Amino acid sequence: MALSPEVCIRGAGIVGRTLALLLARERVRVALVVPPVAAAKEDIRAYALNTASRALLESLRAWPDAAHATPVREMLVNGDEGGRVQFSAVRQKVDALAWIVDVPALEQQLADAVRFQPQVEVVSEPVAAPLTVVCEGKASATRDALGVSYAVTRYPQHAIAARLEAAQSHDGVAHQWFNDHGEVLALLPMGGVQSHSVALVWSVDQLRAPALLAQSADEFNAAVSEASHGVLGPLQLTSERAAWPLSRAIADRWTGAMPQAKGASQTWALAGDAAHTVHPLAGQGLNLGLADAAMLADVIKQREYWRSVGDPRLLRRYERARRADVLQMSLATDGLQQLFSHSMGPLPVLRNWGMRGFDRTRLLKHWIANQAMGLKA
Ligand SMILES: Cc1cc2nc3c(=O)[nH]c(=O)nc-3n(C[C@H](O)[C@H](O)[C@H](O)COP(=O)(O)OP(=O)(O)OC[C@H]3O[C@@H](n4cnc5c(N)ncnc54)[C@H](O)[C@@H]3O)c2cc1C
């Protein structure tokens, strides 16, 4: 890149790379910081991505092929005492409720797209630019160095992820079970509509997680089969298992002036997990991060011709627009997690009764499903 960059993006996860591509499309010169690190293990997770995320990634030609992005045509959410909520793509009048996307495939698509984008220069160290966007994930060192408070509430849970092969085809159905300790098991359809492959995300008590990770494959298969009530028949582990500690957090400031810069000529903004983290039970963390990237790119695109990309007024527009959305999702997922964390008195009966009642409320269900799909109406 002959001219100096206008935006420096620190962190080349899915949010950082997506933002780099969105800005480059608007002819903004981007430096993307990728520090030289030892090759990490391949991520065995699969993400539930919503309609808005799909449209965004497709517009960047970074959406994985059909074998790596499986449509969810139905979602069955089961309570601990017979409560059940069913979401259906047909009833929502959409092609899919979400797509279960293979994480390494998506990362590869984005890495390839960045490689062929001349407006994006990959650098190993941060460089000075009118705007620095911090996309370093939840443990962001830059955010901490900027003195931003990121109050973390830890859940006493770890999420175990793995891939399994089921005896029966998943038929495009995503299953989720809540138990009375707030543990949540999800089996998500993968490998195309008729496949038998499923991605597991099992949020379990942090004290139980090490034992589940240490179990033999046969013991683990049996534990998952039992927790999933055998809906897909016997299950076979096909990957390693990995676990993530779970927390909820939101940064108190998302934008500001660079401390070492003179005046407000250099500014910063946070995006993705560097700005917020939510419990994965609703599969929304990355969807929120991609919506941040889309919004930030949009305010930069729509700016008056005389404003710099790092103009504090633009950044405030971005922060205002995204913070409300993130808070709403954070409260909703936390509320759901809390609802199933207690088994005292009449609570189990009430929450399952509530689920059955909710299942019958067409309009509210339609509205909630639209929110989760990233459709506002
Ligand atoms: C078990 C589990 C399941 C999940 N399932 C879903 C789901 O189904 N749907 C969904 O939408 N979300 C899901 N999420 C959330 C999702 O994983 C995150 O929201 C998403 O990965 C955040 O992306 P990011 O790019 O902001 O951060 P990250 O993915 O953390 O990427 C940050 C990048 O920055 C780099 N970095 C860090 N520090 C520096 C530095 N100092 N300088 C330069 N680079 C740096 C890192 O190496 C990394 O590449 C799940 C999370 C978990 C734990």
The ligand as an SDF file (V2000), in Angstrom:
LIG
                    3D

 53 58  0  0  0  0  0  0  0  0999 V2000
  -18.4940  -22.5730   22.8520 C   0  0  0  0  0  0  0  0  0  0  0  0
  -18.8860  -21.3360   22.0960 C   0  0  0  0  0  0  0  0  0  0  0  0
  -19.8430  -21.4140   21.0900 C   0  0  0  0  0  0  0  0  0  0  0  0
  -20.2130  -20.2550   20.4000 C   0  0  0  0  0  0  0  0  0  0  0  0
  -21.2000  -20.3720   19.4400 N   0  0  0  0  0  0  0  0  0  0  0  0
  -21.5950  -19.2570   18.7820 C   0  0  0  0  0  0  0  0  0  0  0  0
  -22.6370  -19.3470   17.8030 C   0  0  0  0  0  0  0  0  0  0  0  0
  -23.2190  -20.4130   17.5620 O   0  0  0  0  0  0  0  0  0  0  0  0
  -22.9960  -18.2170   17.1350 N   0  0  0  0  0  0  0  0  0  0  0  0
  -22.4030  -17.0080   17.3880 C   0  0  0  0  0  0  0  0  0  0  0  0
  -22.7780  -16.0040   16.7650 O   0  0  0  0  0  0  0  0  0  0  0  0
  -21.4090  -16.9050   18.3130 N   0  0  0  0  0  0  0  0  0  0  0  0
  -20.9930  -17.9930   19.0070 C   0  0  0  0  0  0  0  0  0  0  0  0
  -19.9820  -17.8850   19.9290 N   0  0  0  0  0  0  0  0  0  0  0  0
  -19.3190  -16.5720   20.1570 C   0  0  0  0  0  0  0  0  0  0  0  0
  -18.1450  -16.3690   19.1820 C   0  0  0  0  0  0  0  0  0  0  0  0
  -17.1810  -17.3660   19.3950 O   0  0  0  0  0  0  0  0  0  0  0  0
  -17.4940  -15.0090   19.4230 C   0  0  0  0  0  0  0  0  0  0  0  0
  -18.4710  -14.0140   19.5890 O   0  0  0  0  0  0  0  0  0  0  0  0
  -16.5950  -14.6290   18.2380 C   0  0  0  0  0  0  0  0  0  0  0  0
  -15.5760  -15.5720   18.0620 O   0  0  0  0  0  0  0  0  0  0  0  0
  -15.9640  -13.2480   18.4720 C   0  0  0  0  0  0  0  0  0  0  0  0
  -15.1530  -12.9300   17.3620 O   0  0  0  0  0  0  0  0  0  0  0  0
  -14.0520  -11.7940   17.4710 P   0  0  0  0  0  0  0  0  0  0  0  0
  -13.4290  -11.7250   16.1090 O   0  0  0  0  0  0  0  0  0  0  0  0
  -14.6480  -10.5740   18.0690 O   0  0  0  0  0  0  0  0  0  0  0  0
  -13.0060  -12.3290   18.5460 O   0  0  0  0  0  0  0  0  0  0  0  0
  -12.0350  -13.5870   18.4880 P   0  0  0  0  0  0  0  0  0  0  0  0
  -12.6640  -14.7100   17.7600 O   0  0  0  0  0  0  0  0  0  0  0  0
  -11.6080  -13.8320   19.8950 O   0  0  0  0  0  0  0  0  0  0  0  0
  -10.7910  -13.0780   17.6250 O   0  0  0  0  0  0  0  0  0  0  0  0
   -9.8550  -12.1450   18.1230 C   0  0  0  0  0  0  0  0  0  0  0  0
   -8.5970  -12.1950   17.2830 C   0  0  0  0  0  0  0  0  0  0  0  0
   -7.6940  -11.1890   17.7430 O   0  0  0  0  0  0  0  0  0  0  0  0
   -6.3960  -11.7440   17.9040 C   0  0  0  0  0  0  0  0  0  0  0  0
   -5.6870  -10.9530   18.9340 N   0  0  0  0  0  0  0  0  0  0  0  0
   -5.8110  -11.0010   20.2760 C   0  0  0  0  0  0  0  0  0  0  0  0
   -5.0010  -10.1120   20.8570 N   0  0  0  0  0  0  0  0  0  0  0  0
   -4.3490   -9.4500   19.8650 C   0  0  0  0  0  0  0  0  0  0  0  0
   -3.3930   -8.3960   19.8320 C   0  0  0  0  0  0  0  0  0  0  0  0
   -2.9450   -7.8530   20.9590 N   0  0  0  0  0  0  0  0  0  0  0  0
   -2.9500   -7.9630   18.6320 N   0  0  0  0  0  0  0  0  0  0  0  0
   -3.4150   -8.4930   17.4630 C   0  0  0  0  0  0  0  0  0  0  0  0
   -4.3100   -9.5240   17.4460 N   0  0  0  0  0  0  0  0  0  0  0  0
   -4.7850   -9.9790   18.6250 C   0  0  0  0  0  0  0  0  0  0  0  0
   -6.6580  -13.1860   18.3020 C   0  0  0  0  0  0  0  0  0  0  0  0
   -5.5320  -13.9940   18.0280 O   0  0  0  0  0  0  0  0  0  0  0  0
   -7.8530  -13.5170   17.3900 C   0  0  0  0  0  0  0  0  0  0  0  0
   -7.4230  -13.8840   16.1110 O   0  0  0  0  0  0  0  0  0  0  0  0
  -19.6070  -19.0180   20.6800 C   0  0  0  0  0  0  0  0  0  0  0  0
  -18.6390  -18.9280   21.6940 C   0  0  0  0  0  0  0  0  0  0  0  0
  -18.2980  -20.0800   22.4000 C   0  0  0  0  0  0  0  0  0  0  0  0
  -17.2770  -19.9590   23.5130 C   0  0  0  0  0  0  0  0  0  0  0  0
  1  2  1  0
  2  3  1  0
  2 52  2  0
  3  4  2  0
  4  5  1  0
  4 50  1  0
  5  6  2  0
  6  7  1  0
  6 13  1  0
  7  8  2  0
  7  9  1  0
  9 10  1  0
 10 11  2  0
 10 12  1  0
 12 13  2  0
 13 14  1  0
 14 15  1  0
 14 50  1  0
 15 16  1  0
 16 17  1  0
 16 18  1  0
 18 19  1  0
 18 20  1  0
 20 21  1  0
 20 22  1  0
 22 23  1  0
 23 24  1  0
 24 25  2  0
 24 26  1  0
 24 27  1  0
 27 28  1  0
 28 29  2  0
 28 30  1  0
 28 31  1  0
 31 32  1  0
 32 33  1  0
 33 34  1  0
 33 48  1  0
 34 35  1  0
 35 36  1  0
 35 46  1  0
 36 37  1  0
 36 45  1  0
 37 38  2  0
 38 39  1  0
 39 40  1  0
 39 45  2  0
 40 41  1  0
 40 42  2  0
 42 43  1  0
 43 44  2  0
 44 45  1  0
 46 47  1  0
 46 48  1  0
 48 49  1  0
 50 51  2  0
 51 52  1  0
 52 53  1  0
M  END
$$$$
